[in-house]
Amino acid sequence: MTVNFYNTSANINLENIIMKVEPTNGLSITGASNTYYIPNLGAKGSMTKSIPLKCLTSATPGSESVHITFSYEYVANDTRNTKSSEETISIPIAQTERFEVSLTEFPTMLYPGDNTNAVISYVNKGRADIYNLTATIAGNIDDPNQIQNLGNIKAGDSGSAKFSIASMEAGGQVSCVITITYENEKGDLSTITKEFTCEVYDNSGDFIDPGLDPGMDPGMMPPEEEAGMRWWQWTLFSAGSLSVGGVSGLWMFLKTKMKREEADDEDI
C-alpha cells in the first residue's frame, strides 16, 4: 500500500512526524515496522511511504481496512504545538476461487432402452462461498432437458449431481455436455463444462438358433429327453424276449422227444 501525505500549510514546517499503520485482522504488515518516523516536512511539502501488506488466508471476502495515524509538531507564534490526524483506508478482499468439478461416472457402452447414470462431483476448496450452482446436460439422449439446481456451496463443502442417460438409437453414438454455472461473492458468473461420448450397442444382428421358433422365449424351451429307453420300449423288449424264449423251449422239447423215439426203435 502506497501512502501519499501533504503539508497543506503555506508557511509552517512540520517536525517529528510519526506515522502509525494498523491493519485489521485480515491483513498484516510483512517485513517492516508499523511505525514510521519523518524528521520534518516543509511547507507545501509532500512525501510517499510504501507499506508491504499481506492478505491472510483467514480474511473473509469483502473488505478489510488500514487505520493510519499521524502525530506531528510545529512552531507557530514562537510556540511549539502538537497535533494529530488520522485516516482509514478500505481495501477490497477477494479470495482465490478453487472450485473443482470432475466427471466421476459416465457410460462407455449403452444398450438400446437401458438406463444408466452420468455423475459429476464438485468440491469448493476455496475460502469463499459459491452461489447459485446449477448443472445441466445437453446431448442426443432420451431426456436432454435435465437441470440440477444445487444452490449455495459453502467453503470446504462438496457434493454431486446425477443425470439419467438412455438412448434407443441402436448402433449410434451418444455425445453429451454437462455445463456447471455458479457465481462468486462479487456476482461474477463462471462456467465449467464436462464432455463424454459412448457407443450404443447394435443388437439387430444378434444370433438366433435356427432350431428355435423365433417367437419362442428361450426360457420356455422344452426339456431335453432323458437318455435310455422309455417304458414302452422296455415293455416291447420284455415281450420279445418271452416270445423268443418260448420258441427256443419248444424246439428243445421236440428234439428230446425225437431222440427217445429213435432209442426205442433200436431196442426193438
Stockholm file with secondary structure:
# STOCKHOLM 1.0

chainA/1-268         MTVNFYNTSANINLENIIMKVEPTNGLSITGASNTYYIPNLGAKGSMTKSIPLKCLTSATPGSESVHITFSYEYVANDTRNTKSSEETISIPIAQTERFEVSLTEFPTMLYPGDNTNAVISYVNKGRADIYNLTATIAGNIDDPNQIQNLGNIKAGDSGSAKFSIASMEAGGQVSCVITITYENEKGDLSTITKEFTCEVYDNSGDFIDPGLDPGMDPGMMPPEEEAGMRWWQWTLFSAGSLSVGGVSGLWMFLKTKMKREEADDEDI
#=GR chainA/1-268 SS CEEEEECCCSSCCEEEEEEEEEECTTEEECSSCSEEEEEEECTTCEEEEECCEEECTTCCSEEEEEEEEEEEEEEETTEEEEEEEEEEEEEEECCCCCEEEEEEECCSEECTTCEEEEEEEEEECSSSCEEEEEEEEEESSSCCCCEEEEEEECTTCEEEEEEEEECCCTTCEEEEEEEEEEECTTCCEEEEEEEEEEEECCCTTCCCCTTSCTTSCGGGCCCCCCSSCCHHHHHHHHHHHHHHHHHHHHHHHHHHHHHHHHHHHHHC
#=GC SS_cons         CEEEEECCCSSCCEEEEEEEEEECTTEEECSSCSEEEEEEECTTCEEEEECCEEECTTCCSEEEEEEEEEEEEEEETTEEEEEEEEEEEEEEECCCCCEEEEEEECCSEECTTCEEEEEEEEEECSSSCEEEEEEEEEESSSCCCCEEEEEEECTTCEEEEEEEEECCCTTCEEEEEEEEEEECTTCCEEEEEEEEEEEECCCTTCCCCTTSCTTSCGGGCCCCCCSSCCHHHHHHHHHHHHHHHHHHHHHHHHHHHHHHHHHHHHHC
//
